[in-house]
Amino acid sequence: MNKQQKKVIENYIKAYNDFDINGMTKDLTENVVFENVSNGNVELRTEGIEEFTKQAELAKQYFTERKQTVEFWEFNNSKVTVGIDYKAVLAVDLPNGMKTGDILQLMGKSEFEFENGKIKSITDKS
């Protein structure tokens, strides 16, 4: 199963980096749950592929470029954790004082949970 899970995640990350929403959603379950967790707090949560797609379309407007690079893989049955080096260039000013053109760079983890070969949940932690 690890090879299949890895391939699905690699396809998802490539689609994310390419701003390809259809590619990002093709291996998600209909009831996929997405959470973005920062400093232990859930900053964003979507439930279902429709909500995920809307959020993904909205989020891509914030960046002129973005890139997730996998630093490590951990496989545990239906759950896969990947270490992510994230770098993006802002397309808009943010309330935290970052400006258009600034580079956002973080290290984090993404946890993917699978069901019948598809991703049923994604939790991004930074």
N, C-alpha and C positions, 0 to 999 in steps of 0.2 A: 504493500500500500504506500510506503514512503515515496517511491518513484512517482506514482500517480499524484499524490498530494503535492510533492515538490513541483511537478510540472504545472499543476493548476495554480499554485501560488506564484511561480515564475511568470506565467501568463498574465495573472492579475496585476503583478507589479509592473510588468512591461506596459500593459494597457494604462495603468495609473500614470506612469512616467510619460506616456504618449498622449495623455488627455483623452483617451479612448474609452468613453463610458460604456459603450456596447461591449467592448472587450472585457471591461472590469466586471460586468454583470453576467456574462455568459455562463459562468460556473458557480453562480450563487443560487441557493434555494429561494423559493418564492417568499418564505417567511424569515429571510436573513435578518440577523440583528447586528447592527454596527454600533460600537461605542468608541469614543475618543476620550481617553483618561489622561489628565495632566495633574501631576503632583498628588495622585490618589483620588482626585475628584472627577466624576463623569461630567465632561464639558458638553458632550453631544451624544445623543442616542437616537438611532432610527430603527424602526421595525418594519420589515417587509421590503421587497425589492423596489416598489414604487417610491417609498420614502428615501431609500438609499440612493436611487437614481436622481431624484430631485436634489438631494444634498450634494451629490457628486457633481452635478451640473453647476450648482451654485459655487462650490468650492473651486472649480477650475478657473473661475473669473478672478480669483485672488492672486494668481501666479502667472508670470510670463514663461517660466520654466520651473520644473520640479523633478527631483530624482530621488527615488528610494534605492539604496544599495544594500543588499543583504550582507551582513557581517558574520552571522552564524545561523545554524539550523538546529532545532531540538524537536525530535519526533516522540510523541507519547500517545500511541493508539490513535484516537480520532482527533487529537489536538496537535498542532504544529506551532512552535514559537520560532520566530525569526528575529534576529537582531537587525535593526535598521539604522543606517546612517542616512539622514534626511537632509537634503539641501534644496532650497527653492528661492526664486527671485520674485519679490512682491510686485504685483501689478497695480496695487492700491495702497493708500496709507491705512495703517491700522490704529485702533484706539490706544494701543500700548506705546505709541510714539514711533514705531517703525514706519518708514516712508517707502513710497514707490521706488523700486530699483534696489532696495536693501536686500541683503541675502539673509535668509532665515536658515539656520543650521541647527539640527538637534540629533541626539542619539536616542533611540527608543527601541521598543519591542512591539511586534504585531503578533497577536495570537489568533490563529485560524482554527476553527472547529469544523469538522467535516461530518456529513451525513449522506450516505449513498453516493460517495464520490464528489459531492458538491459542498461548497462552503456554506455552513449554516450560521456561523457567527464570525465576526472580525472585531478584535479589541486592539486598538492602537494605544500604546502607553508611552508617555514621555515624561 
